[in-house]
Amino acid sequence: MLARHSSVFLLTVGLIVVTSGLFFAFDCPFLAHNLTMAIPIIAGILFFFVISCLLQTSFRDPGILPRATPSEAADLEKWIDNLGTSTYRPPARTMEVVINKYMVKLKYCYTCKMFRPPRTSHCSVCDNCVERFDHHCPWVGNCVGKRNYRFFYAFILSLSFLTAFIFACVITHLALRSQGNDFLTVLKTTPASLLELVICFFSVWSIFGLSGFHTYLIASNLTTNEDLKGAWSNKRGSEFANPYSYKSVLTNCCAVLCGPFYPSLIDRRGFIQADAGTPSTPKSEIPSFGTKSDASMV
């Protein structure tokens, strides 16, 4: 599932593994002996949880929609052409659906040859339409969408705790060693701790900021893509209000983080089927798209 350019993902894994490895090798023995054995245990649990969530985010299908087959694309093109009322003006490649009494406009994807379902967007990096598209994250090497968003949020949240924990423990380690000794001399004897301190200091701010931003998105039942584009208004009663919000922070969090696991729509082990060359029966209607409540066509 990794995108074509996965070097940044390898950098992410390297930074986490190297920083944690230095901490376990040079700081944990001293802290476990002088303070408590709970420090390496907590650090180990956080490390394995971070790596697990990272791999789940990177290698899980984010919600890719299969592209239309040639016969399906031909049927849809014929249906769109039948909507045209003029011989010189092509019909609009948009469709409107009603979701929770709000009008939502669906756009046509010229690459995948289909109308994108609500909250779906085409990723320019992965070149796929992804359901509930949040953003493409180069740090995990994959899109963040409907099927891996909760793992992405768990990853950045647990990474925030791990970074802050290592940062606090390294400072404690250096403070204990510097008692009765020159601080610069202590730094020279423990260069690995200084490297950990620098990495954690420059990364903790961005990780905490990212965690806070996505906590706000979850509480509002928004995606990064919707928030950056200003797709919905924050004013109550506005005709452009977020139709996916439950108007409750707790309910929104439960809907995003505790909802059902949706099956993948792509067959990674399947074979490419040759087109039979015979168009299927033209569709008399386009099916509505399921969301929080059934969407009715207008």
FENQUI-V98345 format. One record per residue. N is the residue number from 1. RES is the residue in three letters. PHI is phi in whole degrees, -180 to 180 (none if undefined). OMEGA is omega as a letter, one per 40 degrees, with the letter a starting at -180 (NA if undefined). Layout:
n	res	phi	omega
N	RES	PHI	OMEGA
N	RES	PHI	OMEGA
This chain:
n	res	phi	omega
1	MET	none	a
2	LEU	-64	i
3	ALA	-71	a
4	ARG	-65	a
5	HIS	-107	a
6	SER	-108	a
7	SER	-67	i
8	VAL	-68	i
9	PHE	-61	i
10	LEU	-64	i
11	LEU	-64	i
12	THR	-60	i
13	VAL	-61	a
14	GLY	-63	i
15	LEU	-63	a
16	ILE	-67	a
17	VAL	-68	a
18	VAL	-66	a
19	THR	-63	i
20	SER	-67	i
21	GLY	-64	i
22	LEU	-63	i
23	PHE	-65	a
24	PHE	-67	a
25	ALA	-83	a
26	PHE	-113	a
27	ASP	-105	a
28	CYS	-61	i
29	PRO	-58	i
30	PHE	-66	a
31	LEU	-69	i
32	ALA	-66	a
33	HIS	-76	a
34	ASN	-97	a
35	LEU	-118	a
36	THR	-156	i
37	MET	-73	a
38	ALA	-67	a
39	ILE	-63	i
40	PRO	-66	i
41	ILE	-67	i
42	ILE	-63	i
43	ALA	-63	i
44	GLY	-66	i
45	ILE	-62	i
46	LEU	-63	a
47	PHE	-62	a
48	PHE	-68	i
49	PHE	-68	i
50	VAL	-63	a
51	ILE	-64	i
52	SER	-63	a
53	CYS	-67	i
54	LEU	-64	a
55	LEU	-67	i
56	GLN	-63	i
57	THR	-69	a
58	SER	-76	a
59	PHE	-105	i
60	ARG	-94	i
61	ASP	-61	a
62	PRO	-75	a
63	GLY	121	a
64	ILE	-70	i
65	LEU	-95	i
66	PRO	-62	i
67	ARG	-73	i
68	ALA	-67	i
69	THR	-71	i
70	PRO	-55	i
71	SER	-70	i
72	GLU	-67	i
73	ALA	-65	i
74	ALA	-66	i
75	ASP	-63	a
76	LEU	-68	i
77	GLU	-62	i
78	LYS	-66	i
79	TRP	-66	i
80	ILE	-67	i
81	ASP	-63	i
82	ASN	-69	i
83	LEU	-80	a
84	GLY	-67	i
85	THR	-106	a
86	SER	-139	a
87	THR	-83	a
88	TYR	-111	i
89	ARG	-118	a
90	PRO	-69	i
91	PRO	-67	a
92	ALA	-68	i
93	ARG	-93	i
94	THR	-137	i
95	MET	-142	a
96	GLU	-114	i
97	VAL	-129	i
98	VAL	-105	i
99	ILE	-123	a
100	ASN	52	i
101	LYS	72	i
102	TYR	-112	i
103	MET	-82	i
104	VAL	-123	a
105	LYS	-99	i
106	LEU	-98	a
107	LYS	-106	i
108	TYR	-88	i
109	CYS	-97	a
110	TYR	-75	i
111	THR	-84	a
112	CYS	-88	i
113	LYS	60	i
114	MET	-161	i
115	PHE	-80	a
116	ARG	-71	i
117	PRO	-62	i
118	PRO	-54	i
119	ARG	69	i
120	THR	-96	i
121	SER	-141	i
122	HIS	-93	i
123	CYS	-82	a
124	SER	-72	a
125	VAL	-83	a
126	CYS	-83	a
127	ASP	60	i
128	ASN	-141	i
129	CYS	-83	a
130	VAL	-121	i
131	GLU	-70	a
132	ARG	44	a
133	PHE	-63	i
134	ASP	-97	i
135	HIS	-173	i
136	HIS	-96	a
137	CYS	-106	i
138	PRO	-67	a
139	TRP	-68	i
140	VAL	-105	i
141	GLY	72	a
142	ASN	-153	i
143	CYS	-73	i
144	VAL	-111	a
145	GLY	-147	a
146	LYS	-59	a
147	ARG	-97	a
148	ASN	-132	a
149	TYR	-65	a
150	ARG	-64	i
151	PHE	-72	i
152	PHE	-64	i
153	TYR	-65	i
154	ALA	-63	i
155	PHE	-66	a
156	ILE	-69	i
157	LEU	-70	i
158	SER	-69	i
159	LEU	-66	i
160	SER	-62	i
161	PHE	-66	a
162	LEU	-65	a
163	THR	-64	i
164	ALA	-66	a
165	PHE	-66	i
166	ILE	-64	a
167	PHE	-59	a
168	ALA	-67	a
169	CYS	-69	i
170	VAL	-66	i
171	ILE	-62	i
172	THR	-63	i
173	HIS	-60	a
174	LEU	-67	i
175	ALA	-67	i
176	LEU	-69	i
177	ARG	-70	a
178	SER	-84	i
179	GLN	-68	a
180	GLY	82	a
181	ASN	-128	i
182	ASP	-73	a
183	PHE	-65	i
184	LEU	-66	i
185	THR	-66	i
186	VAL	-64	i
187	LEU	-64	i
188	LYS	-68	a
189	THR	-81	a
190	THR	-129	a
191	PRO	-66	i
192	ALA	-64	i
193	SER	-65	i
194	LEU	-65	i
195	LEU	-65	i
196	GLU	-61	a
197	LEU	-62	a
198	VAL	-66	a
199	ILE	-62	a
200	CYS	-67	a
201	PHE	-65	a
202	PHE	-83	a
203	SER	-103	a
204	VAL	-64	a
205	TRP	-67	a
206	SER	-69	a
207	ILE	-68	i
208	PHE	-65	i
209	GLY	-63	i
210	LEU	-65	i
211	SER	-64	i
212	GLY	-65	i
213	PHE	-64	a
214	HIS	-74	i
215	THR	-65	i
216	TYR	-64	i
217	LEU	-63	a
218	ILE	-65	i
219	ALA	-64	i
220	SER	-100	a
221	ASN	55	i
222	LEU	-118	i
223	THR	-113	i
224	THR	-59	i
225	ASN	-61	i
226	GLU	-69	a
227	ASP	-68	a
228	LEU	-68	i
229	LYS	-83	a
230	GLY	62	a
231	ALA	-67	a
232	TRP	-125	i
233	SER	-89	i
234	ASN	-85	a
235	LYS	-77	i
236	ARG	-71	i
237	GLY	81	i
238	SER	-71	i
239	GLU	-70	i
240	PHE	-107	i
241	ALA	-69	a
242	ASN	-66	a
243	PRO	-75	a
244	TYR	-96	a
245	SER	-79	i
246	TYR	-91	i
247	LYS	63	i
248	SER	-146	a
249	VAL	-62	a
250	LEU	-64	a
251	THR	-67	i
252	ASN	-62	i
253	CYS	-63	i
254	CYS	-66	a
255	ALA	-66	a
256	VAL	-80	a
257	LEU	-96	a
258	CYS	-119	i
259	GLY	-72	a
260	PRO	-69	i
261	PHE	-85	a
262	TYR	-86	i
263	PRO	-69	i
264	SER	-73	a
265	LEU	-97	i
266	ILE	-107	i
267	ASP	-108	a
268	ARG	-70	a
269	ARG	-100	a
270	GLY	-77	i
271	PHE	-102	i
272	ILE	-71	a
273	GLN	-89	i
274	ALA	-70	i
275	ASP	-70	a
276	ALA	-72	i
277	GLY	88	i
278	THR	-111	a
279	PRO	-66	i
280	SER	-76	i
281	THR	-62	a
282	PRO	-58	a
283	LYS	-75	i
284	SER	-81	i
285	GLU	-154	i
286	ILE	-99	a
287	PRO	-67	i
288	SER	-75	a
289	PHE	-105	a
290	GLY	-82	i
291	THR	-136	i
292	LYS	-60	i
293	SER	-134	a
294	ASP	-60	i
295	ALA	-92	i
296	SER	-102	a
297	MET	-78	i
298	VAL	-120	NA
